[in-house]
Every structure is written in C-alpha cells, then in structure tokens.
Amino acid sequence: MISNQVLESTLEGLKTISRVDMCLMDTEGLVVASTFEHAEDFRDSVISFRNSPAESQVISGYQFFKVLDEAQLEYILIANGSSDDVYMVAKMAAFQVQTLIVAYKERFDKDNFIKNLLLDNLLLVDIFNRAKKLHIEYESRRVVYILEIEGEREAGSLETVRSEIDLRQGDFVTAVDEKGVIVVQELLPGEGSAEMDATARQILSTVSTDRRGQALVSYGTVVGELKDVSRSYKEARMALNVGRIFFSERQVIAYSSLGIGRLIYQLPISLCKMFIREVFEGKSPDDFDEETLMTINKFFENSLNVSETSRQLYIHRNTLVYRLDKLQKQTALDLRVFEDAITLKIALMVVKYMNYMETQDY
C-alpha cells in the first residue's frame, strides 16, 4: 500500500498550490496524513460520513469526500480553506489519491509477480497470462543482478537502488529475502557484457561508503523470454556464492566468468574428499606454509614462467627451483609440468570449496 509519507507529501504539495488545508483519514477515523492540527477531532464525523450513502458532504464547514478503490472505501478526505473552489480542489485531491492507490497496487502486483517468477513459483501459462495483464513484455532480452551485503541489507537499500540507478520502463527492483536486492534489467538491442558490467558497478555504487567493501554484485546470463528470468536469477545466485569462494578480490562477478569454479561448486563433498586423498595421499594443502602457498600462487599467476615468478618474488631463479623441487618431494607434483600444475590448481580450489562449505549452516 501507499506509505503515509507519500500521502503526506501529496497533501502538502496540493496545499501549496491551492492554499486549501486537507486531511486524509482511514475508515476507522484515524489520521493518515494531514496539513492541519487536531485532525483527530473529526473522528466521529468521519465515522458518521462513512456509514452514510453520500459520496461527498459538508460537515461543520469542512468538505468531506470518500476515496474509493474499485468500489471499496479506502480513505476519507477532509478539506477546508478560504478559497471558493474548496469543493473542486477536494474532488481533485480525492482523485489524485485514488490514482496513487491504483498505481501503487499495480506496482505491488508487478513486484509480487516478479518475485514468484524469480523463485520459479509460476506455471508457464500463468507467466504468459499475468504478464499480459500487467503489461509486461514477454519476449525481451533480460538479465538479473543481485546486490548482497555481508549480514542483512542496509535499511532503505531497495529504494536507494531504485532512485540511484538508471532504470528503464521494463526494469524491476525487488527482494526475495532480507539479505539482497535484485534488479531485473531489460537490455536494449546490441547491449552486452560491457553494458552489464557497467550496470553492476552502478548498483555497487549505491551501497554506503563504509559498507561497500562488504558488498558483492553478481549477474547471470541474458535470457530472451520472461519464463527464463528465473534461470538468470539462479545463475546470479551461483555467481554470488562461487565469487565468495574463488574470487574474493572481486566485487563484481559474472556467471559467464566463473570458469572451473562453477564446476567445482557443483561437486558433492564426498567426491571432493576422495579427490584430495588421491592427490595428496592423506595430506592436505592446508598444511602448506605461507611461503609455499605464495610461491605456488605467484607461479600460477605468471603462467608457470620461472624467470618472471622469481623476479616478482624478489628471489634468485635457483631459489625458486629449489622451492619447486621441495614441493615436488612433498606432493609428487612438479609444477613445471602442465598436467601436474593443473592437478594442483584444481586441488587447491577444491580445498577452498570444502572449507567454505564447512562454514555454511544447513
């Protein structure tokens, strides 16, 4: 429903234009919004007017109007002022509030539809029929983004994202839990990965400066039909989790860039444990000291180049060779051999995944 703040702002704006004081009360005579004091004194009059068949009435010099929503009484508007056109102003104000009700209800219906669409709670025929009723384009290129901040999302973050990013008519901003904000974006012809990455960074910029380091934005792949939006959402959700495990240095992560991390994330833990036992013969990469891990990571970063790795580590080439020989004795894996390097790289990623899964609550 419409927030009291929006209704208050609407009445204040109308008063500024017309110089007519107004008050909006619910069907029980409780003040919802008002531009004058002691509006609660009208409660008995409101109850009496509510029970009458009249749509408008003058009581004690004040103009009363009923505000309906599909024949259902929602509010009662009271107006008073020095203007001779109080009746007309009050009628226009009642119409404005009624228009707001319709607009917010449609927005709520759309939001509810998009939530169920993301969560895969709708049948195909329901998606098509409801999209048509809500005037949502069925065949259009869309992508789903998720903004998530460590812990619960910031208060007001939904409205912040709505107001600060460049939304188009076919875009939606919603949430399905207390952690994240979801943006469903409709792409223009020709827009692709560059534009999606720019949008993701724009969404990230809406997070307050002191919490930006705790935020992560992920997005799925582009889908061509409304029924497939849930797939893009699931991809974005996976990208969020995989990004936390394997790409902790990134704040924006695309599903299409997950690489082998996406495969490892879908492996059963039992299979991962078996693989680690086979590779390390009962040992674990967790037993590596910091120097060894740093050497391994830098060696991978430099595509197994001994000279460049030793230069970046500020050590002699022979020192690096000694460390690699020592690692080979420990693991029977020679990182200078591509197949062994791949095995160790995957093994380290598998261990990261296993350690992450152990921290999750199920």
C-alpha positions in Angstrom: 0.0 0.0 0.0 0.9 3.7 -0.2 3.2 4.9 2.6 1.9 7.6 4.9 4.9 9.7 3.9 3.9 9.7 0.2 0.3 10.7 1.2 1.6 13.4 3.5 3.8 14.8 0.7 0.9 14.7 -1.7 -1.3 16.7 0.6 1.4 19.2 1.3 2.0 19.7 -2.4 -1.7 20.2 -3.1 -2.0 22.7 -0.2 1.0 24.7 -1.6 -0.8 25.0 -5.0 -4.4 25.6 -3.8 -3.9 27.1 -0.2 -6.5 24.5 0.9 -5.9 22.5 4.1 -6.6 18.8 3.8 -6.6 15.7 5.9 -6.8 12.0 5.0 -8.3 9.6 7.4 -8.8 5.8 7.3 -12.2 4.1 7.6 -11.8 3.9 11.4 -11.3 7.7 11.7 -7.6 7.5 12.3 -5.4 10.2 10.8 -3.2 9.0 7.9 -1.9 12.4 6.7 -2.8 16.0 7.4 -1.8 19.6 6.7 -3.6 21.0 9.8 -3.6 20.3 13.6 -6.2 18.5 15.6 -7.5 16.5 12.7 -8.3 13.6 15.1 -11.2 15.8 16.4 -13.1 14.8 13.2 -13.1 11.1 14.0 -16.8 10.9 15.0 -17.8 12.9 11.9 -15.7 10.6 9.7 -17.4 7.5 11.2 -20.8 9.1 10.6 -19.9 10.1 7.0 -18.5 6.6 6.3 -21.8 5.0 7.2 -23.8 7.4 5.0 -24.6 6.7 1.3 -23.2 10.1 0.3 -20.0 10.4 -1.7 -19.4 13.9 -0.5 -20.8 16.1 2.2 -20.2 19.4 4.0 -19.9 18.9 7.8 -19.2 22.0 10.1 -18.0 23.9 7.1 -15.5 21.2 6.0 -15.8 19.3 2.8 -15.8 15.5 3.1 -15.0 13.2 0.2 -14.9 9.4 0.0 -11.9 7.9 -1.7 -12.7 4.5 -3.3 -10.7 1.7 -4.7 -12.8 -0.5 -7.0 -15.9 0.4 -5.1 -14.2 -0.3 -1.8 -13.8 2.6 0.7 -10.2 3.3 1.4 -9.9 6.8 2.8 -11.9 9.9 3.7 -10.6 13.2 2.6 -11.4 16.4 4.6 -10.7 19.8 3.1 -11.1 23.4 4.3 -9.8 26.8 3.2 -10.6 30.3 2.2 -10.8 29.5 -1.5 -14.3 29.4 -3.1 -13.2 26.3 -5.0 -12.7 24.1 -2.0 -15.1 21.5 -3.4 -13.3 21.4 -6.7 -9.8 21.2 -5.0 -11.0 18.5 -2.6 -12.5 16.5 -5.5 -9.2 16.8 -7.4 -7.3 15.7 -4.3 -9.5 12.7 -3.9 -8.9 11.8 -7.5 -5.2 12.2 -7.0 -5.1 9.9 -4.0 -7.3 7.4 -5.9 -4.9 7.4 -8.8 -2.0 6.8 -6.4 -3.8 3.8 -5.0 -4.2 2.3 -8.4 -0.6 3.0 -9.3 0.8 1.5 -6.1 -1.4 -1.5 -6.4 -0.2 -2.2 -9.9 3.4 -1.8 -8.7 2.7 -4.2 -5.9 1.1 -6.7 -8.3 4.1 -6.4 -10.6 6.5 -6.8 -7.7 4.7 -9.9 -6.4 4.7 -11.4 -10.0 8.4 -10.8 -10.4 9.2 -12.4 -7.0 7.3 -15.5 -7.9 8.9 -15.5 -11.4 12.4 -15.4 -9.9 11.6 -18.2 -7.4 10.1 -20.4 -10.2 6.7 -20.5 -8.5 4.6 -20.0 -11.6 3.4 -22.3 -14.3 4.2 -21.3 -17.9 0.6 -20.4 -18.7 0.4 -18.2 -15.6 3.5 -16.4 -16.6 2.2 -15.6 -20.0 -1.3 -14.6 -18.8 -0.2 -12.5 -15.9 2.5 -10.7 -17.9 -0.2 -9.8 -20.5 -2.5 -8.5 -17.8 0.3 -6.4 -16.1 1.5 -5.1 -19.5 5.0 -6.7 -19.1 6.7 -7.6 -22.4 7.1 -11.3 -22.7 9.8 -11.6 -25.3 12.6 -9.2 -24.4 16.3 -9.6 -23.5 16.7 -9.5 -19.8 19.4 -10.2 -17.2 19.2 -10.5 -13.4 21.6 -8.8 -10.9 22.0 -9.5 -7.2 23.4 -7.0 -4.7 24.3 -8.6 -1.4 25.9 -7.1 1.6 27.5 -9.1 4.4 24.8 -9.6 7.1 21.4 -8.0 6.4 20.9 -5.5 3.7 21.0 -1.8 4.6 17.8 -0.1 5.6 16.2 1.6 2.6 18.6 -0.1 0.1 15.7 -1.1 -2.1 14.6 2.5 -2.6 18.2 3.7 -2.9 18.8 1.3 -5.8 15.5 2.3 -7.4 16.4 6.0 -7.2 20.1 6.0 -8.0 20.5 3.6 -10.9 19.2 4.3 -14.4 16.0 2.2 -14.6 14.0 1.8 -17.7 10.3 1.2 -18.0 10.8 -2.6 -18.2 13.2 -2.8 -15.3 12.3 -4.1 -11.8 13.9 -3.8 -8.4 12.8 -6.2 -5.7 13.9 -8.6 -2.9 13.1 -12.2 -2.0 14.9 -12.3 1.3 16.4 -9.9 4.0 19.9 -10.1 2.5 19.9 -8.9 -1.1 18.5 -6.5 -3.6 17.5 -8.0 -7.1 17.5 -6.0 -10.3 15.8 -7.4 -13.4 17.1 -5.3 -16.3 15.7 -5.2 -19.8 18.5 -4.8 -22.3 18.4 -2.8 -25.5 19.4 -4.3 -28.8 23.2 -4.5 -29.1 23.8 -4.3 -25.3 26.1 -7.0 -23.9 28.7 -7.8 -21.3 30.3 -4.3 -21.3 27.0 -2.6 -20.5 26.0 -5.3 -18.0 29.3 -4.9 -16.1 28.7 -1.1 -16.1 25.3 -1.6 -14.6 26.6 -4.0 -12.0 29.2 -1.3 -10.9 26.5 1.3 -10.8 24.4 -0.9 -8.5 27.5 -1.4 -6.3 27.9 2.4 -6.0 24.5 2.7 -4.3 26.0 1.0 -1.2 27.1 3.3 1.6 30.8 4.0 1.5 31.5 2.4 4.9 29.9 -0.9 3.8 31.0 -1.0 0.2 33.9 -3.3 0.9 31.3 -5.9 2.3 29.2 -5.8 -0.8 29.2 -8.0 -3.8 27.2 -7.7 -7.1 26.7 -10.7 -9.4 24.7 -11.2 -12.6 23.5 -14.1 -14.7 23.4 -14.6 -18.5 21.0 -12.9 -20.9 17.6 -14.6 -21.5 15.2 -13.9 -24.3 11.9 -14.8 -22.7 10.2 -13.9 -19.4 9.9 -17.5 -18.4 13.7 -17.8 -18.3 14.3 -14.9 -15.9 14.4 -17.5 -13.1 17.4 -19.1 -14.8 19.3 -15.9 -14.9 18.5 -15.4 -11.2 19.8 -18.8 -10.3 23.0 -18.1 -12.3 23.5 -14.8 -10.5 22.9 -16.6 -7.2 25.5 -19.2 -8.1 27.9 -16.5 -9.2 27.5 -14.8 -5.8 28.5 -18.0 -3.9 31.3 -19.0 -6.3 32.6 -15.5 -6.2 32.9 -15.6 -2.4 34.9 -18.8 -2.6 37.3 -18.4 -5.5 37.2 -14.6 -6.4 37.3 -12.9 -3.0 39.2 -10.0 -4.5 36.4 -9.1 -6.9 33.2 -7.1 -6.0 31.5 -7.7 -9.4 31.3 -11.2 -10.7 29.5 -12.5 -13.8 28.2 -16.1 -14.2 30.0 -16.3 -17.5 33.4 -15.6 -15.9 33.3 -18.4 -13.2 35.3 -20.9 -15.3 36.3 -24.1 -13.5 35.0 -22.7 -10.2 31.4 -23.2 -11.4 32.1 -26.9 -12.0 33.8 -27.4 -8.6 30.9 -25.7 -6.8 28.6 -28.4 -8.1 30.7 -31.3 -6.9 29.5 -33.4 -4.0 31.7 -33.1 -0.9 32.3 -36.8 -0.7 33.8 -36.8 -4.2 36.0 -33.8 -3.3 37.4 -35.6 -0.2 38.1 -38.6 -2.4 40.0 -36.5 -4.9 42.1 -34.7 -2.3 43.0 -38.1 -0.7 44.1 -39.4 -4.0 46.2 -36.4 -5.0 47.9 -35.7 -1.6 47.8 -39.3 -0.2 46.3 -38.4 3.1 47.9 -34.9 3.4 46.2 -31.6 2.8 47.2 -28.3 1.1 46.2 -26.7 4.4 49.5 -28.0 5.7 51.5 -25.8 3.3 53.3 -22.9 4.9 52.7 -19.3 3.8 55.9 -19.2 1.7 55.0 -22.3 -0.2 51.4 -21.0 -0.9 52.7 -17.6 -2.0 55.2 -19.3 -4.4 52.5 -21.6 -5.9 50.0 -18.7 -6.4 52.6 -16.4 -8.0 53.8 -19.3 -10.2 50.2 -19.8 -11.5 49.7 -16.0 -11.9 52.8 -15.9 -14.2 51.6 -18.9 -16.3 54.3 -21.3 -14.9 57.1 -18.9 -16.0 60.1 -19.5 -13.7 62.0 -16.3 -14.6 59.1 -13.9 -14.2 57.9 -15.6 -11.0 61.4 -15.3 -9.4 61.6 -11.7 -10.4 58.2 -10.8 -8.8 59.1 -12.7 -5.7 62.5 -10.9 -5.5 64.3 -14.2 -5.2 67.0 -15.9 -7.3 65.9 -18.3 -10.0 67.7 -21.1 -8.3 65.8 -20.4 -5.1 62.5 -20.8 -6.9 63.7 -24.0 -8.5 64.7 -25.3 -5.0 61.2 -24.4 -3.7 59.6 -26.2 -6.6 61.8 -29.3 -6.1 60.9 -29.3 -2.4 57.1 -29.1 -3.3 57.6 -32.0 -5.7 59.1 -34.1 -2.9 56.1 -33.3 -0.7 53.3 -33.9 -3.2 54.9 -35.8 -6.1 53.7 -32.9 -8.3 56.1 -31.0 -10.5 54.6 -27.5 -11.2 56.8 -27.1 -14.2 54.8 -29.9 -15.8 51.5 -28.6 -17.1 49.4 -31.7 -16.1 50.8 -31.6 -12.5 50.2 -27.8 -12.4 46.6 -28.3 -13.4 46.1 -31.0 -10.8 47.4 -28.9 -8.0 45.4 -25.8 -9.2 42.2 -27.8 -9.1 43.1 -29.4 -5.8 43.7 -26.0 -4.1 40.3 -24.8 -5.5 38.6 -27.9 -4.2 40.0 -27.4 -0.7 38.8 -23.8 -0.8 35.3 -25.0 -1.7 35.3 -27.7 1.0 36.5 -25.1 3.7 33.7 -22.7 2.5 31.0 -25.4 2.7 32.1 -26.3 6.2 31.3 -22.8 7.4 27.7 -22.8 5.9 24.7 -23.5 8.1 22.3 -26.1 6.6 
